[in-house]
Amino acid sequence: MELITTHINADFDSLASMIAASKLYPGAIMAFPGSWGDSLRRFMASPFYCWKVAKPQEVDLNQVTHLILVDTKKASRLGPFSQLIASNPALKIDVYDHHPLQPDDLKGEIEEVRPVGATVTILTRLINERAIPLAANEATVMIMGICEDTGFFSFPTTTPEDLEAAAYLLRCGADLNLASHFLKEELTLEQFEFLNDLLRSSERYCIKGTEMVIAILYKEKYMSELGTVVQRFMDMLKIDIIFALVKIGNHSSLIARSRFKGVDVGAVAGTFGGGGHPSAASATIRGMSLLEAREKLLSLLSEELSTTEEEVATPTFSAMGEIITRNPTLPTSQNLTSLMREQLPAELFAVIETISQTADGVPINAFLVGGFVRDLLLRIENVDLDVVVEGDGIQFAKTLAQKVEGSHKGFPQFHTAVVMFPQGFKVDIASARTEFYEVPAALPVVQEGSLRADLYRRDFTFNALAVRLNKPHFGELIDYFGGRRDLDEGIIRVLHNLSFIEDPTRLLRAIRFQQRFQFRMEENTRKLMREAVEKGILNLLSGTRLMNELRLIFEEEHPAVAIQTMAEFDILKFIYPHITYNQTMGRILDNVEKVISWYNLLYREPKPKLWLIYLMGLFEELSTSDREDGAERLNLPPKERQTLKAYPGEITTLINKLTKKREVKPSQIYSVLHRCRLEVLLYTMARAEQEAVKKAISLYLRHLSQVRLNISGDDLLKLGCSPGPLFNKILKKILLAKLDGQVSTPEEELEMAKKLIKS
Ligand code: CTP
């Protein structure tokens, strides 16, 4: 019996090559030796798929006399079929493969092995030469193999023969649309998470002048097609060489990709016991931790790479900058000193000058960054100084605090610190740091001094501006990413395509800034937001983090607009799945905004919890149990959970009581309202249709809630009344009478108290 098989963890090229081989060996059966990837699984479950590929257990090994291997020539990658080689010395083997030759390769009687992009390219040529007819569906699967392994003809391993084979297959009726449908799959949520982890854990190294990225990741759950995601990451960030060291459970692996001829990742993976091509390879890591694997990798690479003129390793960020920076602008030389003098309180400007002098004294490069610079340019008051220093921020904070006789606190795990000035100003200080590998097998050297890298990690271009503090450049604006222009044009623009994946809170920040500054989101940013929402990225946020962002939105001037934008982006479902935005909700939220502005003008303390009022608006249509679940999702304190559970019932009772009679006395209004939370009262005012209810709450908040008695418990004691429940009852009765105008002077209050005690 003739058996066509391939390597374990089969991909499209494996299947395509098996189907192509079956045209050369018409009587042979096809079987996978083990698992196959998710994309292939989806394709095989589609109506288009009509081939019979057996599972290993369905093959009677005793019957196999002829083994046709495609896309591999390694016994170790044949799963159970490797037994055939050990047990049957007479076994005939033919090999069709495009992987580079290695000493432990199986030898075949027929060996068609060439370094082309895909194995199926080799088989297509043979089919063409022998004029074997191909059906359109066969040609389609075969072209899929080529497309996958050549990255749609973009990988450097693509050869003219791959293009010729593809052209031939197209002439046979191959459908490229179908190929891109099955191969250009959208990433799943898990894959997005992995992409995000890759971004966070990526470190750039520059070894002998060659830049590369090494990432170390620890994951708990198995995820298939890691290679696809690594490839996507590489494409997105225009990285030429990447090594991802991934540990999932107990299994550690290396996934490597290279577009640079000088680095053969197949050879590198080979030293770890794996294999592949010069441009794509993988290995299982055994007997060492990922950190050790990285050390090994680094020393290997430094041996393999020939020395260039750039002997010293320097971290550069040009590759990332290229795609990330949509408006690459050189640092401008605009000076903001006069604007700061004009715009800032003199005391704050003095603080900035002190920071500048301290930085020059150390010496260390220091910059004002973030929201402060943005607001300075927008001429909006902001006294929260954010400083980045190129070096040790904690040490700088200490020096600064000593100089100004203030206090400081460091947060070593984040390399940040805060300095409190005696005048009450608070300055946040962060260290701009990049790590890079200088000498192989030595510890990474912490390179401090990359403001650009620090700014590049931020959310939007207008938040990635900096002002130089060192003389003689004091006041100079640094604008690497076109933030100034975006600020002038009122555009919200992310710095890079993974911004929302890196930090999902940025979805809400974008909406917050949009309503605050009345800016518009740039198209690509909107698209990235939509994609991030579709992927459910916000589900990754804890309730507390989500609530923190919502709180900030609800404390802005126009939260109703922001909520409407959240609805447009379909974000409300992440607060709670059943929240649906409609016109009524929009109207109530608009009213909430008006009621809050009205209440603010009363200058009353305590201030209401605005977020709770807006949550009432969002939760109004939910059932009691959904409201309870929603409050739990947001990890709210018990008191607020109780409010959110009970408020609709409370409001109905309150409205009924206030509208039952034509005339409701002030004392009755007081009795109905004084036990309600301020937030419930304000929300009811916004939501109630009845004028009487609005008026009653307004009267209560403006006047009735402020009325106090002139007499106190002491006066009752003097009148011979002993403390107890009666005490409060008497005082309350007098207060109600006072609200209705029956008593007003201290004497009248005392008189009434006497009467009540007597009776
Ligand atoms: N930042 C970021 N991504 C986030 C949060 C913050 O990149 N998810 C960066 C931005 O550069 C931001 C700076 O950190 O300007 C400070 O953040 P924060 O104080 O939260 O915001 P501000 O931009 O100052 O905005 P606000 O006026 O609302 O305080």
Residues whose N, C-alpha, C, O or C-beta is under 5 A from the ligand:
A	BS01	CTP	G370 G371 F372 R457 R458 D459 N463 A464 D503 T505 R506
